[in-house]
Amino acid sequence: MRSDVVEAPVSAVAGDQGAAAPTAPARRRRVRPAMVAVFVLLCVLAVPFVFPTWWMVTASFKPMSEILRIPPTLWPSSPTIEAYGQVFDLQPFAQQYWNSMYIAALVTVGTIAVSSMAGYAFARIRFPGANLLFGVVLIGLLVPAEVTIVPLFRLVNWAGLIDTHWPLIVIPIVGAPSVLATFIMRQFFLTLPGELEEAARMDGLSRAGIFRRIAFPLARPAIAAVAIFTFLHSWNLFLEPLVFLSSREGFTLPLALTQYVDAYGGPMWNVQLAATTLTVLPVLAVFLLAQRQFVEGLANTGLKG
């Protein structure tokens, strides 16, 4: 009798709990419509960002007459790669591609080297006027490139470097474009615990050794963010190459894209879109390879001030 009395309430409670708790299929039925709605909303919001790229790639396979057709076609009716051949026939596009590639690579490596050392100094080395000096450096973010282009041209012309790539390499590394990189690196180094440096000093490492062996290897997310920002900025640079360069063989890609015109000065849309499609490939590859570190580096940028 006693066992019956005990088992009855237990089974009743278990039955109540079973009735109250929703089953797994019921939870999935409630969650699935919400997930579908979010997915559809994200697809709709992605259209303004994806459609221009879709139009650029598909139009590069269209003849000029189809690009200007009304209503426009979303897919080429008779795909052709003739425009891609004209990209290399009308200009030394391979040389111009190499120019942009090696300039962007050198600027990226140089900016990472300079900004990482400057950011580490501002973050970990205490010296009088450090905050004031860092504020002066940040003022470089407020100065438009158009303001400094005339004095820079006079300086480059005085040095005899007009129509060379040296201004496109040196100025971004030591000038205002590296200010943002220095800010990102400083903010990341501020998040490193001081115990790491204390342990390194006990092991006999100097300040340079701590930076080279500990701080710099740990800054890979911030370095990835700086690399993407710097590479993209150098790759898309237009004003400075327009001012400093004059020969087609020395042009970078942004200048080269403006040179595909017909005999009347009108744009050759299919050839320009084919060249643009080839131009965006390196930037897309760099971002896809480093996107996780890029997001992590940005997330850690503002943790300390």
C-alpha positions as CSV (number, residue, x, y, z in Angstrom):
1,M,0.0,0.0,0.0
2,R,2.7,2.5,0.9
3,S,4.5,1.9,-2.5
4,D,1.2,2.5,-4.3
5,V,0.7,5.8,-2.5
6,V,4.2,6.9,-3.4
7,E,4.1,5.9,-7.1
8,A,0.8,7.5,-7.8
9,P,1.9,11.2,-7.2
10,V,5.3,10.5,-8.9
11,S,3.6,9.3,-12.0
12,A,1.1,12.2,-11.9
13,V,3.9,14.7,-11.6
14,A,5.8,13.0,-14.4
15,G,2.7,13.1,-16.6
16,D,2.2,16.8,-15.8
17,Q,5.8,17.6,-16.8
18,G,5.5,15.6,-20.0
19,A,2.4,17.5,-20.9
20,A,3.9,20.8,-20.1
21,A,7.3,20.3,-21.9
22,P,7.0,20.7,-25.7
23,T,8.5,17.9,-27.8
24,A,11.4,18.4,-30.1
25,P,9.3,18.3,-33.3
26,A,7.0,21.0,-31.8
27,R,10.0,23.2,-31.1
28,R,11.3,22.7,-34.6
29,R,7.9,23.6,-36.1
30,R,7.9,26.9,-34.1
31,V,11.5,27.8,-35.0
32,R,11.4,26.9,-38.7
33,P,9.0,29.7,-39.9
34,A,11.0,32.3,-38.1
35,M,14.2,31.0,-39.7
36,V,12.6,31.0,-43.1
37,A,11.4,34.6,-42.6
38,V,14.9,35.8,-41.5
39,F,16.5,34.0,-44.5
40,V,14.0,35.6,-47.0
41,L,14.6,39.0,-45.4
42,L,18.4,38.6,-45.7
43,C,18.1,37.6,-49.3
44,V,16.0,40.7,-50.1
45,L,18.5,42.9,-48.3
46,A,21.4,41.3,-50.2
47,V,20.0,42.2,-53.6
48,P,21.3,45.8,-53.7
49,F,24.8,44.5,-52.9
50,V,24.9,41.4,-55.1
51,F,23.0,42.7,-58.2
52,P,25.7,45.3,-59.3
53,T,28.4,42.5,-59.2
54,W,26.0,40.2,-61.1
55,W,25.4,42.8,-63.7
56,M,29.1,43.6,-64.1
57,V,30.1,39.9,-64.6
58,T,27.2,39.0,-67.0
59,A,27.5,42.2,-69.0
60,S,31.2,41.5,-69.6
61,F,30.0,38.6,-71.7
62,K,27.5,40.6,-73.8
63,P,28.1,42.6,-77.0
64,M,27.7,46.3,-76.8
65,S,24.3,46.2,-78.5
66,E,22.9,43.9,-75.9
67,I,24.2,46.0,-73.0
68,L,22.3,49.0,-74.3
69,R,19.1,47.0,-75.0
70,I,15.9,48.1,-73.4
71,P,14.5,46.3,-71.5
72,P,17.9,45.0,-70.2
73,T,18.6,41.2,-70.1
74,L,19.8,39.6,-66.8
75,W,21.7,36.9,-68.7
76,P,23.6,37.3,-72.0
77,S,21.6,35.9,-74.9
78,S,24.7,35.0,-76.9
79,P,27.7,34.9,-74.5
80,T,31.1,35.9,-75.9
81,I,34.6,36.4,-74.5
82,E,35.5,39.0,-77.2
83,A,35.6,41.8,-74.6
84,Y,38.2,40.0,-72.5
85,G,40.5,39.7,-75.6
86,Q,40.1,43.4,-76.3
87,V,41.1,44.2,-72.7
88,F,44.6,43.0,-73.4
89,D,44.7,44.2,-77.1
90,L,43.8,47.8,-76.5
91,Q,46.2,48.4,-73.6
92,P,49.2,46.8,-71.8
93,F,46.7,45.5,-69.3
94,A,49.0,42.7,-68.0
95,Q,51.7,45.2,-67.2
96,Q,49.2,47.5,-65.5
97,Y,47.8,44.6,-63.6
98,W,51.3,43.8,-62.3
99,N,51.9,47.4,-61.4
100,S,48.9,47.5,-59.2
101,M,49.7,44.1,-57.7
102,Y,53.2,44.7,-56.6
103,I,52.5,48.3,-55.5
104,A,49.7,47.1,-53.3
105,A,51.8,44.3,-51.9
106,L,54.7,46.5,-51.0
107,V,52.4,49.2,-49.5
108,T,50.7,46.5,-47.4
109,V,53.9,45.0,-46.1
110,G,55.4,48.4,-45.4
111,T,52.3,49.7,-43.6
112,I,52.1,46.6,-41.4
113,A,55.7,47.0,-40.4
114,V,55.5,50.7,-39.6
115,S,52.0,50.7,-38.0
116,S,52.7,47.7,-35.8
117,M,55.8,49.2,-34.4
118,A,54.2,52.6,-33.9
119,G,51.0,51.1,-32.4
120,Y,53.1,49.0,-30.0
121,A,55.1,52.1,-28.9
122,F,51.9,54.1,-28.3
123,A,50.3,51.2,-26.4
124,R,53.1,49.7,-24.3
125,I,55.8,52.3,-23.9
126,R,55.2,55.1,-21.5
127,F,56.9,58.4,-22.4
128,P,56.0,62.0,-21.8
129,G,53.4,63.4,-24.2
130,A,52.4,60.0,-25.6
131,N,48.7,60.8,-25.6
132,L,49.2,64.2,-27.1
133,L,51.5,62.8,-29.8
134,F,48.9,60.1,-30.6
135,G,46.2,62.8,-30.9
136,V,48.3,64.7,-33.4
137,V,48.8,61.5,-35.4
138,L,45.0,60.9,-35.4
139,I,44.5,64.3,-37.0
140,G,45.9,62.8,-40.2
141,L,42.5,61.0,-40.5
142,L,40.8,64.4,-40.8
143,V,43.0,65.6,-43.7
144,P,41.6,64.8,-47.2
145,A,44.0,63.6,-49.8
146,E,43.0,66.5,-52.1
147,V,44.4,69.0,-49.6
148,T,47.9,67.6,-49.6
149,I,48.1,66.6,-53.3
150,V,49.6,69.9,-54.5
151,P,52.4,70.1,-52.0
152,L,53.1,66.4,-52.5
153,F,53.3,66.9,-56.3
154,R,55.8,69.8,-55.8
155,L,57.9,67.6,-53.5
156,V,57.8,64.6,-55.8
157,N,58.6,66.8,-58.8
158,W,61.6,68.3,-56.9
159,A,62.9,64.8,-56.1
160,G,62.6,63.8,-59.8
161,L,60.2,61.0,-59.1
162,I,57.4,62.0,-61.5
163,D,56.1,59.1,-63.7
164,T,57.6,56.5,-61.3
165,H,55.9,54.3,-58.7
166,W,58.0,55.5,-55.8
167,P,55.4,58.1,-54.7
168,L,52.6,55.5,-54.7
169,I,54.7,53.2,-52.4
170,V,56.5,55.6,-50.0
171,I,53.8,58.2,-49.4
172,P,51.0,55.7,-48.2
173,I,53.5,53.9,-45.9
174,V,54.8,57.0,-44.1
175,G,51.9,59.4,-44.7
176,A,48.3,59.8,-43.6
177,P,46.9,56.5,-45.0
178,S,48.9,54.6,-42.3
179,V,47.3,56.5,-39.5
180,L,44.2,54.2,-39.4
181,A,46.5,51.2,-39.4
182,T,48.5,52.6,-36.5
183,F,45.2,53.2,-34.6
184,I,44.0,49.6,-35.1
185,M,47.4,48.2,-34.0
186,R,47.5,50.4,-30.9
187,Q,44.1,49.4,-29.8
188,F,44.9,45.8,-30.2
189,F,48.1,46.0,-28.3
190,L,46.3,47.7,-25.4
191,T,44.3,44.5,-24.9
192,L,47.4,42.3,-24.3
193,P,47.9,41.5,-20.6
194,G,50.9,43.1,-19.0
195,E,51.9,39.7,-17.4
196,L,53.2,38.6,-20.8
197,E,55.7,41.4,-20.9
198,E,56.7,40.8,-17.3
199,A,57.3,37.1,-17.9
200,A,59.3,37.9,-21.1
201,R,61.5,40.4,-19.2
202,M,62.2,37.8,-16.5
203,D,63.4,35.5,-19.4
204,G,65.8,38.2,-20.5
205,L,64.0,39.5,-23.6
206,S,64.5,43.1,-24.6
207,R,61.8,45.5,-25.7
208,A,62.5,44.6,-29.3
209,G,62.5,40.9,-28.5
210,I,59.1,41.1,-26.7
211,F,57.6,42.9,-29.8
212,R,59.1,40.4,-32.3
213,R,58.5,37.2,-30.4
214,I,55.3,37.8,-28.4
215,A,53.3,40.9,-29.3
216,F,53.6,40.8,-33.1
217,P,52.7,37.1,-33.5
218,L,49.6,37.6,-31.2
219,A,48.4,40.5,-33.3
220,R,47.4,38.4,-36.3
221,P,43.7,39.4,-36.3
222,A,44.7,43.1,-36.2
223,I,47.3,42.5,-38.9
224,A,44.7,40.9,-41.1
225,A,42.4,43.9,-40.7
226,V,45.2,46.3,-41.5
227,A,46.3,44.2,-44.5
228,I,42.8,44.2,-46.0
229,F,42.3,47.9,-45.4
230,T,45.7,48.8,-46.8
231,F,45.6,46.5,-49.8
232,L,42.1,47.7,-50.8
233,H,43.1,51.4,-50.4
234,S,46.2,51.0,-52.5
235,W,44.4,48.8,-55.1
236,N,41.7,51.4,-55.6
237,L,43.9,54.5,-55.5
238,F,43.1,56.9,-58.4
239,L,43.9,60.5,-57.6
240,E,47.6,60.0,-56.8
241,P,48.3,57.8,-59.9
242,L,46.5,60.3,-62.0
243,V,48.8,63.1,-60.7
244,F,52.1,61.3,-60.6
245,L,51.9,58.9,-63.6
246,S,51.8,59.8,-67.3
247,S,52.8,56.7,-69.3
248,R,50.4,53.9,-70.1
249,E,53.0,51.3,-69.2
250,G,53.2,52.7,-65.7
251,F,49.5,53.1,-65.1
252,T,47.7,51.2,-62.3
253,L,44.4,49.5,-62.8
254,P,42.1,52.4,-61.8
255,L,43.7,54.6,-64.4
256,A,43.7,51.8,-67.0
257,L,39.9,51.4,-66.7
258,T,39.3,54.9,-67.8
259,Q,41.2,54.4,-71.1
260,Y,38.8,52.0,-72.8
261,V,37.0,54.4,-75.1
262,D,36.0,54.3,-78.7
263,A,37.1,56.7,-81.5
264,Y,34.6,59.3,-80.4
265,G,35.6,59.2,-76.7
266,G,32.6,57.2,-75.6
267,P,33.1,54.3,-73.1
268,M,33.3,50.8,-74.4
269,W,31.1,49.3,-71.7
270,N,31.6,45.6,-72.4
271,V,35.4,46.0,-72.4
272,Q,35.4,48.2,-69.3
273,L,33.2,45.7,-67.4
274,A,35.4,42.8,-68.5
275,A,38.5,44.7,-67.2
276,T,36.7,45.6,-64.0
277,T,35.7,42.0,-63.4
278,L,39.4,41.0,-63.7
279,T,40.3,43.9,-61.4
280,V,38.1,42.8,-58.4
281,L,39.4,39.2,-58.3
282,P,42.5,39.9,-56.1
283,V,40.5,42.0,-53.6
284,L,37.8,39.3,-53.4
285,A,40.4,36.6,-52.8
286,V,42.2,38.6,-50.1
287,F,38.9,39.2,-48.2
288,L,37.7,35.6,-48.5
289,L,41.0,34.3,-47.1
290,A,41.2,36.7,-44.2
291,Q,37.6,37.6,-43.4
292,R,37.6,35.8,-40.0
293,Q,40.7,37.5,-38.8
294,F,39.4,40.8,-40.3
295,V,36.2,40.6,-38.2
296,E,38.1,39.6,-35.1
297,G,40.6,42.4,-35.6
298,L,37.8,45.0,-35.9
299,A,36.0,43.6,-32.8
300,N,39.1,44.0,-30.7
301,T,39.9,47.5,-32.0
302,G,37.9,49.5,-29.4
303,L,38.1,47.4,-26.3
304,K,40.5,49.8,-24.5
305,G,41.2,53.5,-24.9
